[in-house]
Amino acid sequence: MSDFFLTAVLTLDASVRVCVPLIFAAMAGLFAERSGVVDIGLEGKLLMSAFVAASAASVFGSPWLGLIAGMFASSVLAMIHGFASITYKGNQIVSGVAINILASGLTMILTLAWFKRGGITPTLQGDERFLSITLPGVDFIDHIPFLGVIYRELISGHNILVYLAFAIVPVVWWIVFRTRFGLQLRAVGENPKAVDTAGLSVEGLRYKALLIGGILCGIGGAYLSTAYNAQFTKEMTAGGGFIALAALIFGKWHPYRVLAACFLFAFLQALAIRLQGVIIPGIGEIPVQLIDATPYILTIILLAGFIGKAVPPKASAQPYIKEL
Amino acid sequence: MTRDKRLSWINGLLLPLFNVLTAFIATGIVFLFIGVDPIEATKILLYGALGYDEGLGYTLYYATNFVFTGLAVAVAFHAGLFNIGGEGQAYVGGLGIALVALYINPAMSAWIVIPLAISGGLLFGALWAIIPAYLQAYRGSHIVITTIMFNFLASALMVYVLVNILREVGEMSPESGDFIKVSWLPFVHDIFASFGYKIARSPLNLSILVALFFSAAVWFFLWHTRWGFAIRAAGKSNEAAIYSGINPKKIIVVTMCISGALAGLVGINELMGVQHRLFLNFNYGYGFGGIAVALMGRNHPIGILIAAFLFGILYQGGAELDFELQNVSRDIVVVMQGLVILFCGGLEYLYRPVLIRFLAPIKESK
């Protein structure tokens, strides 16, 4: 029994680690989509930031500089998306696709040009990356059965970005639902004309939302390459940006529900790794691919309206054209 | 020239031209940024893609794939749908082709087997598009999101099928056995050789004729049939379409099936034409490349043929750059694709205000 308990805790622990970039990217998407801009470029921003953060951390020897550089790179992509889809009223989906493809190509080209290696950056040594933090009292609580294991394995021993990810969700909730900016943000996503009539800048609000999204995606990407791993590798986001997008829809654009969806999807990924080749009595071996595909299947079923209904912000994907 | 005429010139010719040029210039800047002389790179690229028989063969072979996925994206665009799932539809289409080409009676004639295998690709590609289409039409879920999800489902499905079902006993790598010989599409160099002309070996095969055939078919279908008219009408204005008796829901499903079917043809070039077996990620990048091709080709079959040829040049020339220069890999093509999608798609109207101000200004009314 205690073996099973430890395995369960370790699987949850792995879920927490996998969950972090999903949370950052999904919260980024939340700001963008709440403001009425569809952001399918989350994947590209994560990837770009992962690459730039790992490069900067390796060159300057500091994960913090890496983080800042990653946030900057991701924000630049977010601003390109904004320029195309807000200022020039282009198709938001096309521009998002462009961001994803651009990031995929640029990261490959730049690894070769800067580091003379195709698709990877130098490995980060020691404190060039974010290291795990042992929370106070581990030794003390360790003696308590069950709780000790949970505290030691699940709660303590993560790096700072993991704690930041979980801390940022209530902050996002507070901003979106309890501040003046949040009200304006939600209004601009539902009824931009009303916001315009009230004398606020629709474009300004949407740019702000995208910028916040860029910064958040930047942290998510930096986590991947300077905390979770110790270098950038080719296509290391592996669809994380799209899973985050699925989680955003699955959580119906609400921070806490999105967090729950991120954790569920991360748990499925962690489970898929654990269940590889395990034969479950009575069922047999569950194909890993089926578990991998579950987040997408769940999101499709939700979108089809079979389990609740996911209604996006009303003005989403529509550029705002001022009437003269 | 009247102002309307000028405007249509600006929208139809000048804007796309300026957009493509901007994408090229931006790529040039990327070259400069990584310390490569863009002019020299262009020379190598063009020579590699067009300068000799074998290079040209490769260029046309890559272009064939882009014609299929470009047409797929374009057909959907005409109905106002963004099919971002070409990647997955191409992948699953390959499965349809493989099932025919692996399991059909090898004693049958190639005249039966090849059309059947092509139909397999069409059918499976369409099947992979029909669920997102149905969900968009009847359940209101957004086609972009569902087709993205279906890309990932396709890749999970194909890994499962290749690893657990089609992989031959004792083989390590996840790929199927060889297709039966009658399903192989002949190489162009073999055809030439049988007439006594000797040209260099390349993967170029008869799929290119299939691609030309479907380009013409799409053109005829969209502009000269009742269905094609209905699709374009529904794409322009849903309300007007309903008013004239067109059922937009049906249009969504039919259009997406056609779109998926066209994407499903990538496999005939890659699998029946060249590799003669099904393997992982044979479709890689062509689905997304199709978006760039359709945008650049303005969703018209002739434009798509030109754009596909250009991307063929970039793919093959990119491989040559990879070989010749130390600082560049063929991923520069991916950068270029991104820039084309950005400038021909997202920033489509970048130059419009400027061009209108200079070439077709609104005259002050008295």
Interface residues (C-beta under 8 A of the other chain):
Chain A: V38 I40 I80 H81 F83 A84 S85 Y88 K89 G90 N91 Q92 I93 V94 S95 V97 A98 I99 N100 I101 L102 A103 S104 G105 L106 M108 I109 L110 L112 A113 G118 G239 F242 L245 A246 I249 P287 Q289 L290 D292 A293 Y296 I297 T299 I300 L303 A304 G305 A310 P312
Chain B: V30 F33 I34 G35 F82 I84 I131 L135 R139 G140 S141 H142 V144 I145 T146 I148 M149 F150 F152 L153 A156 L157 V159 Y160 N164 F288 I291 A292 L295 N327 V328 S329 D331 I332 V333 V334 V335 M336 Q337 G338 L339 I341 L342 G345 G346 L347 E348 Y349 L350
